[in-house]
Amino acid sequence: MHVGNVAEFNAEYGGVAAGPDHYSCLAVFAGPCPSAVVLPRPVDAAWIAGLSAALGWGEVAVHDGLASDGRLSAAITARPDLLAALRSDEAPVLPWGRTAAFERVVPSPPGVREAITAFESKLCAHALFSDLAGDHPGVVVPAQRPVGSRRELRRALRRARRAGPPLVVKTEYGVGGSGTTIVRPGARRTIPARGEGLLLEEYVPGEGPYRDPTFDAVIDAEGEVHPVGTGAMAVDGTAYQGVTVGPGALPGPLAATAERFGVAVGRELAAAGYRGWYDVDFVTGETGLLAPTEINMRLTGPAVAFTIAARLDRLHGGRHLVRTLDRLPLGARLPPAALRAHVERLTEVCRELGAEPLVTCPTAAFERLPYLGMALAARDHAALDAAEQAVRWANRALGAMFTEVGPAGGPVYWPRRRRPRSRPASA
């Protein structure tokens, strides 16, 4: 039974305002075969039905539209029937993350919440990385220090803007890149001049498809660490956008280094009392060494890709590549019926290219800046790349009906204006 309490977790540990986060839809992929899903936003029944058909789930009970403010645990406790179902032990309960509010729904094992609070902290995670790195020659830990005062913060930012080197400013807690800013020479963006809870970290330069690796694993009830895999994340600035997992997603030596270090981190988390899914994110420097940046002690965006890949491997055999694209811009706002028609066309195109598309986040398609979350599965990288290109093109093409040519000859997306009808002059 999957619970999409994403907004709750982000508000508690990420400093992100509570609200019915579209990302909560990803909770449906918390495990390979859900029996029920609990979501704050209303979702189209056809979405779940399509996923169930593609992934062999069977019937999935959907409890949706429960919390317009994102406070899902409070909404569950106000529903005695749903609360009883979650507490019935009929099926394991997989929340997106363990929060204080969810403790009143299904309490976590002793020590879990304390471990999350400790190591979701980027300060504590950095200390752990530093303790472990000496035994891992392929890993280098970037220098980090807490901000001592407002004066120190202003001085460091001024130095980074004037001459560099670039500097990373982080809040102690943050999710998905929130609370993290890269300050480069010439940058004009300002950061609030406060010294509490901010960290200054060495910037690790690097580029290319393997710049942002991740390692995911699960710690079982007995404290054993079970590696799930490694993947290549797509990061825009500091914001996570998606991931590619499966054979060849990372070069072998890089994946092996990430796994060895990630398992060592997991053993320390287990000793501290943590149980459940976690990941360790890295940046690959110019020298090829891995710099660990944070620990996520919850379900994650990459968890979606891993669970989809595992399910497809079991259903169809072999190994699948899966690429998640969490925020694909749409060229037009689409209500549910129009979105279904669009996805049907995307499915036909992707299958012709040798890929299987799955919608992961459908609820933002009618927002002011509409977007769609998708996962693409294929047997090889060429099919995956071709399908991504086709999906991005088709999404942009939705805006054609609202396009006029701008002054510079480029497209400008707004509805065409109708010319006023001429009227006879009044007598």
Number of C-alpha atoms within 10 A of each C-alpha: 23 25 27 31 29 31 25 29 24 22 18 18 18 21 16 16 14 17 19 24 22 21 20 23 26 25 29 28 23 26 21 18 20 22 17 18 23 26 27 29 22 16 18 13 11 12 17 20 15 13 18 16 11 15 17 14 16 13 14 16 13 18 17 17 16 21 19 15 16 26 22 27 25 15 18 23 16 12 11 11 10 15 17 13 14 22 14 11 9 10 14 14 20 23 22 25 26 24 23 15 18 22 13 14 16 16 15 16 12 11 14 20 20 12 19 24 15 15 22 21 21 22 21 16 21 21 13 15 23 16 11 16 17 12 10 14 11 19 23 18 21 17 12 18 12 18 20 14 14 14 12 14 21 18 11 17 23 16 16 20 18 13 11 15 14 21 21 19 24 23 20 21 22 22 20 16 16 17 18 21 19 17 24 20 16 12 14 9 10 10 12 8 13 15 16 13 14 22 20 20 18 16 19 20 13 15 12 7 14 21 22 25 26 28 27 27 21 23 21 14 13 8 19 15 23 14 19 17 21 30 29 26 26 22 15 10 11 15 15 20 19 23 27 29 24 24 18 15 21 22 12 11 10 17 19 16 17 30 21 15 22 27 22 17 20 28 16 15 24 22 13 17 19 28 28 19 25 25 27 24 22 25 24 23 19 12 9 14 18 27 22 26 18 23 27 22 25 22 25 21 22 25 26 24 26 28 18 26 24 19 19 21 14 13 12 9 10 9 16 24 26 33 32 28 23 22 17 19 17 23 23 24 19 21 13 18 10 12 17 16 12 15 20 13 13 21 19 13 18 24 15 12 17 16 28 22 27 21 21 27 25 23 24 21 23 17 13 9 12 18 23 22 24 21 24 27 28 25 17 17 20 13 21 24 15 14 26 22 12 16 21 15 13 18 19 15 15 16 19 15 13 16 17 17 10 10 8 7 8 10 14 15 16 13 13 10 8 6 6 6 6 6 6 6 5 4 3
